[in-house]
Amino acid sequence: MGTDTNAIYAEGLVKRYGDTTALAGVDLAVRPGTVLGLLGPNGAGKTTAVRVLSTLIRPDAGHATVGGFDVLRQAHEVRRLIGLTGQYASVDEQLTGTENLLMIGRLLGLSRSASRARARELLARFELQDAADRAAGKYSGGMRRRLDLAASLVGDPRLLFLDEPTTGLDPRSRNEVWDIVRGLVAGGTTVLLTTQYLDEADQLADEIVVVDHGTVIATGTPEQLKARTGAQTLTVRVATPADLAAVEGAVSRVAAGPLDVSGEVVTAPVADPGALAGLVRDLDERGLAVAELALRSPSLDEVFLSLTGHAAEVAA
């Protein structure tokens, strides 16, 4: 895939800081109107990639286009197309919600009346109209994040870079941000989302690029990446604690790897599509009752662990 068919395209991006290589030849391609999840632990190179693509820093090697414009030779055109929200809300806490958006509008060259109209529209869209005249410093964390997202949309960008947008938010605020992102994409916005939260990538991303130590180690849809592990997870909860050892034995006969036993729950990877039916027959023949029996696809956490050898939450 090349620059003609992608809203964002990067090939061979390299960025070094002294002896540290933040990007070691990263390739990316984001189709218009979709979400690409750039997934990896702290220190993987996600933020560096966003800073290159948003023209904030220059790569040491490689090239990239955003909206068809080269990020080095046509940086001004790129900036006219994009919005950027960083890991932490960057609103001015001394200004009200309205004043923050008015300031952004004026900096973007909108007239005073157009800036005020855009501010009213966005405050309503992000359900902040009741706090429009309140200093942003008095907003909750979720409200500040919504205001920050609103600020990134003042210029009505075609492409939006969200760099770990839910860092530090409570579950309810995270869900609110997710709903906002879904609405933007439904309206045609292209989103590059960086995150270390695997459930976030699973919820929002059409495609995922997994990076670790500045290198792309896997790409695909969430389901394609899950399929790469080659196994599903079998979960069995025993009904009678005295049967635990016998149930472990039955599960071990269909397992494709080591068992994990936590209390009265036995889990194991399975590769045989007929494993669940076989286990049910075995349990029935032995007169073993279970309280729960389930077979599920691997989670992205398990995929990441299989790809990198460490959990996503571990800083690299």
DRENZABA-538887 format. One record per residue (C-alpha): residue number from 1; x, y, z. Coordinates in Angstrom, 2 decimals. Layout:
<atoms>
ATOM num       u       v       w
ATOM NUM       X       Y       Z
...
</atoms>
This chain:
<atoms>
ATOM num       u       v       w
ATOM   1    0.00    0.00    0.00
ATOM   2    1.26    3.46   -0.84
ATOM   3    0.59    7.11   -0.41
ATOM   4   -2.28    7.27   -2.93
ATOM   5   -4.57    4.93   -0.98
ATOM   6   -3.73    5.87    2.60
ATOM   7   -4.54    8.88    4.74
ATOM   8   -1.29    8.31    6.65
ATOM   9    1.68    6.46    5.21
ATOM  10    5.16    5.99    6.64
ATOM  11    8.07    3.89    5.49
ATOM  12   11.32    3.18    7.28
ATOM  13   11.01    5.87    9.96
ATOM  14   14.14    6.12   12.11
ATOM  15   14.68    8.46   15.03
ATOM  16   17.62    8.41   17.43
ATOM  17   18.33   10.36   20.59
ATOM  18   22.02    9.93   21.24
ATOM  19   22.62    6.23   21.81
ATOM  20   18.90    5.51   22.08
ATOM  21   16.99    4.45   18.98
ATOM  22   13.36    5.44   19.47
ATOM  23   12.27    4.32   15.99
ATOM  24   14.17    1.65   14.09
ATOM  25   12.56    1.58   10.65
ATOM  26    8.82    1.83   11.37
ATOM  27    6.27    1.33    8.56
ATOM  28    2.64    2.48    8.94
ATOM  29   -0.40    2.71    6.69
ATOM  30   -3.78    4.12    7.76
ATOM  31   -6.78    3.89    5.45
ATOM  32   -9.10    6.94    5.29
ATOM  33  -11.96    6.93    7.79
ATOM  34  -10.48    4.20    9.99
ATOM  35   -8.67    3.88   13.31
ATOM  36   -5.15    2.51   13.40
ATOM  37   -4.11    1.45   16.87
ATOM  38   -0.38    1.87   17.52
ATOM  39    0.06   -0.51   20.41
ATOM  40    3.02   -1.01   22.69
ATOM  41    4.42   -0.52   26.19
ATOM  42    5.92    2.68   27.54
ATOM  43    9.12    3.42   25.66
ATOM  44    8.11    1.43   22.57
ATOM  45    8.30    4.47   20.26
ATOM  46    4.61    5.30   19.90
ATOM  47    4.82    8.96   20.89
ATOM  48    7.93    9.47   18.79
ATOM  49    6.08    8.17   15.74
ATOM  50    3.19   10.57   16.40
ATOM  51    5.58   13.50   16.81
ATOM  52    7.21   12.69   13.45
ATOM  53    3.88   12.32   11.66
ATOM  54    2.51   15.54   13.18
ATOM  55    5.65   17.45   12.04
ATOM  56    6.85   18.21   15.58
ATOM  57   10.19   16.47   15.02
ATOM  58   12.16   15.37   11.97
ATOM  59   13.05   11.72   11.40
ATOM  60   16.66   10.74   10.89
ATOM  61   15.66    8.44    8.04
ATOM  62   12.59    7.29    6.17
ATOM  63    9.68    9.27    4.77
ATOM  64    6.01    9.83    5.56
ATOM  65    2.95   11.49    4.11
ATOM  66   -0.19   12.68    5.88
ATOM  67   -3.20   13.47    3.72
ATOM  68   -0.94   13.07    0.71
ATOM  69    1.53   15.73    1.90
ATOM  70    5.14   15.02    2.81
ATOM  71    5.75   15.66    6.51
ATOM  72    9.15   17.26    5.79
ATOM  73    8.70   19.16    2.55
ATOM  74    5.05   20.11    3.07
ATOM  75    4.81   20.42    6.84
ATOM  76    2.57   23.50    6.69
ATOM  77   -0.02   21.68    4.58
ATOM  78    0.08   18.70    6.96
ATOM  79   -0.57   20.94    9.96
ATOM  80   -3.64   22.40    8.27
ATOM  81   -5.16   18.90    8.04
ATOM  82   -4.50   17.43   11.46
ATOM  83   -5.53   17.64   15.09
ATOM  84   -3.35   16.37   17.92
ATOM  85   -4.19   15.38   21.48
ATOM  86   -1.29   14.35   23.69
ATOM  87   -1.11   12.06   26.69
ATOM  88   -2.12   14.82   29.10
ATOM  89   -4.72   17.54   28.71
ATOM  90   -2.96   20.70   27.56
ATOM  91   -5.75   23.21   28.14
ATOM  92   -5.05   26.51   29.91
ATOM  93   -6.48   25.98   33.38
ATOM  94   -6.83   29.71   34.01
ATOM  95   -9.18   30.17   31.07
ATOM  96  -12.78   29.00   30.86
ATOM  97  -13.83   26.25   28.49
ATOM  98  -15.15   28.83   26.05
ATOM  99  -12.01   30.96   26.27
ATOM 100   -9.77   27.96   25.58
ATOM 101  -11.61   27.15   22.38
ATOM 102  -11.85   30.81   21.34
ATOM 103   -8.08   31.12   21.71
ATOM 104   -7.47   28.07   19.51
ATOM 105   -9.90   29.36   16.90
ATOM 106   -8.21   32.76   16.72
ATOM 107   -4.77   31.13   16.49
ATOM 108   -6.07   29.09   13.56
ATOM 109   -7.16   32.28   11.79
ATOM 110  -10.90   32.09   12.38
ATOM 111  -12.79   35.34   12.86
ATOM 112  -14.03   36.23   16.33
ATOM 113  -17.63   35.34   15.44
ATOM 114  -16.61   32.09   13.70
ATOM 115  -14.44   31.14   16.69
ATOM 116  -17.30   31.77   19.10
ATOM 117  -19.74   29.75   16.98
ATOM 118  -17.26   26.87   16.74
ATOM 119  -16.66   26.97   20.50
ATOM 120  -20.41   26.77   21.22
ATOM 121  -20.78   23.88   18.78
ATOM 122  -17.92   21.87   20.28
ATOM 123  -18.85   22.54   23.88
ATOM 124  -22.32   21.19   23.13
ATOM 125  -20.93   18.23   21.21
ATOM 126  -18.70   17.22   24.13
ATOM 127  -21.43   17.94   26.71
ATOM 128  -19.50   20.78   28.32
ATOM 129  -21.97   23.61   27.72
ATOM 130  -22.95   23.75   31.39
ATOM 131  -19.29   24.30   32.31
ATOM 132  -18.52   26.67   29.43
ATOM 133  -17.91   29.67   31.70
ATOM 134  -16.03   27.75   34.39
ATOM 135  -12.22   27.83   34.63
ATOM 136  -10.78   24.65   33.12
ATOM 137   -8.71   24.15   36.27
ATOM 138  -11.95   23.33   38.09
ATOM 139  -12.91   20.62   35.59
ATOM 140  -12.69   16.93   36.45
ATOM 141  -10.07   14.83   34.68
ATOM 142  -12.63   13.51   32.24
ATOM 143  -13.96   16.99   31.50
ATOM 144  -10.44   18.34   30.87
ATOM 145   -9.79   15.46   28.47
ATOM 146  -13.04   16.20   26.60
ATOM 147  -12.10   19.88   26.40
ATOM 148   -8.66   18.91   25.10
ATOM 149  -10.28   16.76   22.41
ATOM 150  -12.63   19.62   21.54
ATOM 151   -9.63   21.94   21.18
ATOM 152   -8.01   19.52   18.72
ATOM 153  -11.17   19.68   16.58
ATOM 154  -11.57   23.46   16.37
ATOM 155   -9.97   23.45   12.92
ATOM 156  -12.21   20.55   11.77
ATOM 157   -9.23   18.27   11.00
ATOM 158   -9.50   15.41    8.54
ATOM 159   -6.95   13.42   10.52
ATOM 160   -6.62   13.13   14.27
ATOM 161   -3.63   11.91   16.28
ATOM 162   -4.62   10.66   19.74
ATOM 163   -1.56    9.90   21.84
ATOM 164   -2.72    7.76   24.77
ATOM 165   -5.91    9.84   25.16
ATOM 166   -7.28    7.97   28.18
ATOM 167   -4.15    7.95   30.34
ATOM 168   -5.15    8.58   33.96
ATOM 169   -8.90    8.53   33.35
ATOM 170  -11.41    6.54   35.37
ATOM 171  -13.43    3.82   33.56
ATOM 172  -16.46    6.03   32.97
ATOM 173  -14.37    8.82   31.44
ATOM 174  -12.51    6.29   29.27
ATOM 175  -15.83    5.05   27.91
ATOM 176  -16.87    8.64   27.17
ATOM 177  -13.68    9.20   25.18
ATOM 178  -14.22    5.94   23.30
ATOM 179  -17.73    7.04   22.33
ATOM 180  -16.35   10.36   21.08
ATOM 181  -13.74    8.61   18.94
ATOM 182  -16.37    6.29   17.45
ATOM 183  -18.51    9.31   16.58
ATOM 184  -15.62   11.09   14.89
ATOM 185  -14.75    8.05   12.77
ATOM 186  -18.41    7.59   11.83
ATOM 187  -18.23   11.16   10.52
ATOM 188  -15.25   10.35    8.29
ATOM 189  -12.29   11.35   10.48
ATOM 190   -9.15    9.23   10.23
ATOM 191   -7.59    8.45   13.60
ATOM 192   -4.15    7.25   14.63
ATOM 193   -4.48    6.09   18.22
ATOM 194   -1.51    5.21   20.39
ATOM 195   -2.23    3.22   23.51
ATOM 196   -0.75    0.73   25.94
ATOM 197   -4.24   -0.42   26.92
ATOM 198   -5.01   -3.55   24.96
ATOM 199   -8.74   -3.37   25.65
ATOM 200   -8.74    0.14   24.16
ATOM 201   -7.16   -1.08   20.93
ATOM 202   -9.62   -3.97   20.84
ATOM 203  -12.56   -1.56   21.28
ATOM 204  -11.56    1.11   18.76
ATOM 205   -8.99   -0.03   16.20
ATOM 206   -9.82   -1.33   12.73
ATOM 207   -6.19   -2.37   12.41
ATOM 208   -3.35   -2.63   14.90
ATOM 209    0.40   -2.16   14.60
ATOM 210    2.31   -3.60   17.56
ATOM 211    5.63   -1.90   18.29
ATOM 212    8.30   -2.84   20.79
ATOM 213   11.70   -1.18   21.23
ATOM 214   11.06    1.04   18.18
ATOM 215   10.31   -1.86   15.83
ATOM 216    7.07   -3.12   14.31
ATOM 217    6.63   -6.71   15.44
ATOM 218    3.11   -7.43   14.17
ATOM 219    0.27   -5.91   12.15
ATOM 220   -3.32   -6.91   11.48
ATOM 221   -6.88   -6.59   12.67
ATOM 222   -7.55   -7.46   16.32
ATOM 223   -8.99  -10.81   15.26
ATOM 224   -6.04  -11.57   12.97
ATOM 225   -3.60  -10.88   15.78
ATOM 226   -5.57  -13.05   18.17
ATOM 227   -5.51  -15.87   15.63
ATOM 228   -1.71  -15.73   15.55
ATOM 229   -1.46  -17.34   18.96
ATOM 230   -2.93  -20.52   17.47
ATOM 231   -4.86  -21.36   20.62
ATOM 232   -8.03  -20.59   22.50
ATOM 233   -8.39  -20.51   26.26
ATOM 234  -10.44  -23.09   28.12
ATOM 235  -11.81  -22.13   31.53
ATOM 236  -13.34  -24.62   33.96
ATOM 237  -14.68  -23.84   37.44
ATOM 238  -15.23  -26.93   39.56
ATOM 239  -18.52  -27.39   41.38
ATOM 240  -17.02  -29.47   44.19
ATOM 241  -13.55  -28.52   45.52
ATOM 242  -12.77  -32.21   46.15
ATOM 243  -13.00  -32.81   42.38
ATOM 244  -10.30  -30.24   41.55
ATOM 245   -7.50  -32.75   40.95
ATOM 246   -9.71  -34.95   38.77
ATOM 247  -10.86  -31.93   36.74
ATOM 248   -7.24  -30.85   36.29
ATOM 249   -6.50  -34.29   34.88
ATOM 250   -9.40  -34.07   32.42
ATOM 251   -8.36  -30.59   31.27
ATOM 252   -4.72  -31.64   30.88
ATOM 253   -5.79  -34.33   28.38
ATOM 254   -7.10  -31.70   25.94
ATOM 255   -4.71  -28.84   26.76
ATOM 256   -2.13  -27.56   24.30
ATOM 257    0.05  -26.07   27.02
ATOM 258    0.53  -25.68   30.77
ATOM 259   -2.51  -25.43   33.04
ATOM 260   -3.10  -22.47   35.32
ATOM 261   -4.98  -23.20   38.54
ATOM 262   -6.34  -20.33   40.62
ATOM 263   -8.55  -21.40   43.49
ATOM 264  -11.28  -23.55   41.96
ATOM 265  -10.70  -22.32   38.38
ATOM 266   -8.58  -24.23   35.88
ATOM 267   -7.51  -22.55   32.63
ATOM 268   -5.47  -23.91   29.75
ATOM 269   -4.70  -23.16   26.09
ATOM 270   -6.32  -25.50   23.56
ATOM 271   -5.64  -25.83   19.83
ATOM 272   -8.07  -28.63   18.89
ATOM 273  -11.49  -27.29   17.77
ATOM 274  -13.07  -30.39   19.27
ATOM 275  -11.46  -29.95   22.68
ATOM 276  -14.56  -28.56   24.38
ATOM 277  -16.81  -31.40   23.23
ATOM 278  -14.17  -33.94   24.18
ATOM 279  -13.80  -32.45   27.65
ATOM 280  -17.57  -32.47   28.21
ATOM 281  -17.73  -36.18   27.33
ATOM 282  -14.77  -36.96   29.59
ATOM 283  -16.25  -35.07   32.53
ATOM 284  -19.62  -36.77   32.05
ATOM 285  -18.11  -40.25   31.87
ATOM 286  -16.22  -39.62   35.11
ATOM 287  -19.23  -38.12   36.87
ATOM 288  -17.52  -34.77   37.40
ATOM 289  -19.80  -31.75   37.72
ATOM 290  -18.51  -28.24   36.92
ATOM 291  -19.98  -24.83   37.72
ATOM 292  -18.57  -23.10   34.65
ATOM 293  -17.17  -24.25   31.33
ATOM 294  -16.11  -21.78   28.63
ATOM 295  -13.91  -21.56   25.56
ATOM 296  -12.83  -18.11   24.38
ATOM 297  -10.52  -16.50   21.88
ATOM 298   -7.22  -15.15   23.22
ATOM 299   -7.20  -11.59   24.50
ATOM 300   -4.89   -8.95   23.08
ATOM 301   -2.99   -9.14   26.39
ATOM 302   -2.21  -12.78   25.64
ATOM 303   -1.29  -11.91   22.04
ATOM 304    1.09   -9.20   23.22
ATOM 305    2.69  -11.54   25.72
ATOM 306    3.19  -14.18   23.03
ATOM 307    4.69  -11.63   20.63
ATOM 308    7.04   -9.83   22.99
ATOM 309    7.62  -12.16   25.92
ATOM 310    6.42   -9.51   28.41
ATOM 311    3.17   -7.85   29.39
ATOM 312    2.12   -4.58   27.78
ATOM 313    2.20   -2.76   31.11
ATOM 314    5.92   -3.40   31.58
ATOM 315    7.96   -0.38   30.56
ATOM 316   10.48   -1.08   27.85
</atoms>
